[in-house]
Structures are given as C-alpha cells and as structure tokens.
Amino acid sequence: MQRAKLLAILLLAFALQAQAQVGGQRGFSFLELPGSAKQAALGGVNITAGAHDVSMVWANPALLREEMDNQVSLSYAGYLADITQSQAAYAFNSEKYGRWAASIHYLNYGDFVQRDATGMELGTFNVNEYAVGLTHSRQMEAFTLGATAKVAVSSMAGEQAVGVLADAGAVFKHPEKDFTVGLAFKNVGYQVKTYTGSERQQMPWDAQLGVTYKPEHMPVRLSLTAHRLYQFDIVYLDPNAPGKLDENGNEVKEEKKLGDKIARHFVVGTEFVFSNNFQLRAGYNHMRRKELRLDTKSGGAGFSLGAMLRVRRFELNYGSAFFHPSGATHYISVATSTSTFLKKKSS
C-alpha cells in the first residue's frame, strides 16, 4: 500500500507540471512519433502491448520487464520527401543496479539548399533531431514502475535547441490472465537551449491510459489507449475553411460534435496471435484520420497494418501507417537477444 501511494504521488506530480497545449507551439514534436514497427501498426499510440519487445519501452518505460533482458532492437522508417527515422534500443539487467534500457531516436530531414536574401545559392545545410534515453524499471509483484530520462536535440544549419525531458509510467499485469493496464506521463521537461532569437517552447507533454486484453480462447489481443487526457476538447476546426450551404444559400460552418471530441482521444489496436512466431496487427487512430484527411476524401488516413515473424534468433516486425490519403509510411524493426550469441561464442 505504501508503494502504491508513492506511485500515485509521483504520477500526480508529473501531471501537475503540465498545462493544456496548443498544436504547433510545442518543440521536439518528433518525440510523439511511433518509434517502432509494432507501435506504428497498433495505431501509433500504445502503452500496454509491450510483451517482450524492447522497442516498446519508448512508448512506456514501465513496459521494461525481465522478458526483454539482453534484447537489442533496430527500427527504420521512411517518410515522404526522403525524411528518415531510426531507433535503437537495448535492455540489460544488473544484479546490483537493477533493470535498465538505453535507446536513441533519430530523425533526419535531409539536405536543404541555402540561399541569401537575393536568392543566390550559398550551399546546403542539414536538419535533424534526435533523443537519447536511459530507462529504469522495477517490478513489484503484478506492478511495474518505470522512468526514462531523455535529452532531445534539434539541429538546423549549425544551430541547436536542447531539451531535457522525462517519462514516468506504471503497468499492472494480471498474474493469471492476459490482461494489462498501463498509465504513462510522457515528455515532461524543459527546453534548456533555444535556437538563436527564438522563444522557449513547451515540451510535447502527454498523459496516456491504456488497456490490453486477450480472451482466453480467442487468438486476438485487443488494445485501447486514451491520449491527451489533460484536455477534453482537442478538436481543431479551420476558421478559414469554407462551410456548406443551407437551403437558403447561407454558409454554415462546421461545428464541433461531442462524439468526435471523445473519439479523438482513443486509439484502437488489434493483434491476431496465430502462434508465438507469427502475428498480424491492425490499428485505428481517429485523431490522425480527422486531422490528416483531405477535404474531398479520407482514404486510409488513420489506419495501420503490420505483422511479426520470428525466424530462429531474430524477430522481424513490419508496420504500415497511413498518415495521409496519398500513401503509407513503412516501418521495419529487427530484434534479437545478444545472450544467444554470447553463449554460442563462449561454447
């Protein structure tokens, strides 16, 4: 009970440090992107479907468990316009210092042409962002508590902005059933260095609550995750968007609806568990679909698909997330246990 009270106090302290934020005014927004193929396939937001995948520690530090010891994971995604994203994560356990994981998340926007005020070409410059994280977790019977300390850097044309952030999470895993509940406070921090001449930005804070459940006699694992819990109304309507005409020819602007306000907070993920070596995944992110669709069509925006295939010592994960009707972003993750190679080498 004392540990549970301490957990509640710590998580509440994280919550009280943040305020509602307006889109477009936050720095280091790349921290909100899904870091691995599994997370992308489950809708981009998931804090409970960790299993033994160390890449999911990026989503919730409390997912770091014994099953991830000595596992290394490498992920890659290619966005539009040659923008690429990479992630690496490794988990290890020390008898003296406990269970830890180290990770790095890197986003490269590519090279840009630099010009002066007259339009004359001066050369090229690079834009990239990255974050380095160190995670620690502690398991207490059915509960796991975790925290991640992160340093985020945004670099553009020789200038840099630096932020110091932290994640905190808790996970309850039922000792007998395949049932998990998770809570995570993410990206709480402070921008310690800004770009020259720019104002200090807020961090991409979020509070998330999720549940994952697999019925005993069904090969399906279902996940439901709620995000942006700090603010009920997260619907943005463009005031300059043309409205529809009524029967009298008067323009009627779109209005916010209660159902849409609620639905934008939820992300649904599904895993079809055919065996321990093969799974199919699907997800739906309502907020992504509403914000990234076109005026004329929505296409596949908001939906995602994926698969997992385990071949000998390696686990291959693939995710395809539709951020826009024009096409999907493809994620690939490869994971393996270093202990297997070390044992083979020592023998």
Stockholm file with secondary structure:
# STOCKHOLM 1.0

chainA/1-347         MQRAKLLAILLLAFALQAQAQVGGQRGFSFLELPGSAKQAALGGVNITAGAHDVSMVWANPALLREEMDNQVSLSYAGYLADITQSQAAYAFNSEKYGRWAASIHYLNYGDFVQRDATGMELGTFNVNEYAVGLTHSRQMEAFTLGATAKVAVSSMAGEQAVGVLADAGAVFKHPEKDFTVGLAFKNVGYQVKTYTGSERQQMPWDAQLGVTYKPEHMPVRLSLTAHRLYQFDIVYLDPNAPGKLDENGNEVKEEKKLGDKIARHFVVGTEFVFSNNFQLRAGYNHMRRKELRLDTKSGGAGFSLGAMLRVRRFELNYGSAFFHPSGATHYISVATSTSTFLKKKSS
#=GR chainA/1-347 SS CHHHHHHHHHHHHHHHTCCCCCTTSBSCGGGGSCCSHHHHHTTSCCSSCCTTCGGGGGTCGGGCCGGGTTEEEEEEEECGGGCEEEEEEEEEEETTTEEEEEEEEEEEEEEEEEECTTCCEEEEEEEEEEEEEEEEEEEETTEEEEEEEEEEEEEETTEEEEEEEEEEEEEEECSSSSEEEEEEEEEEEEEEECCTTCCCCBCCCEEEEEEEECCTTCSEEEEEEECCTTCSCCCCCCTTSCCEECTTSCEECCCCCHHHHHHTTEEEEEEEEEETTEEEEEEEEHHHHHHHSCSSCCTTTTEEEEEEEEETTEEEEEEEEEEETTEEEEEEEEEEEHHHHHHHHHC
#=GC SS_cons         CHHHHHHHHHHHHHHHTCCCCCTTSBSCGGGGSCCSHHHHHTTSCCSSCCTTCGGGGGTCGGGCCGGGTTEEEEEEEECGGGCEEEEEEEEEEETTTEEEEEEEEEEEEEEEEEECTTCCEEEEEEEEEEEEEEEEEEEETTEEEEEEEEEEEEEETTEEEEEEEEEEEEEEECSSSSEEEEEEEEEEEEEEECCTTCCCCBCCCEEEEEEEECCTTCSEEEEEEECCTTCSCCCCCCTTSCCEECTTSCEECCCCCHHHHHHTTEEEEEEEEEETTEEEEEEEEHHHHHHHSCSSCCTTTTEEEEEEEEETTEEEEEEEEEEETTEEEEEEEEEEEHHHHHHHHHC
//
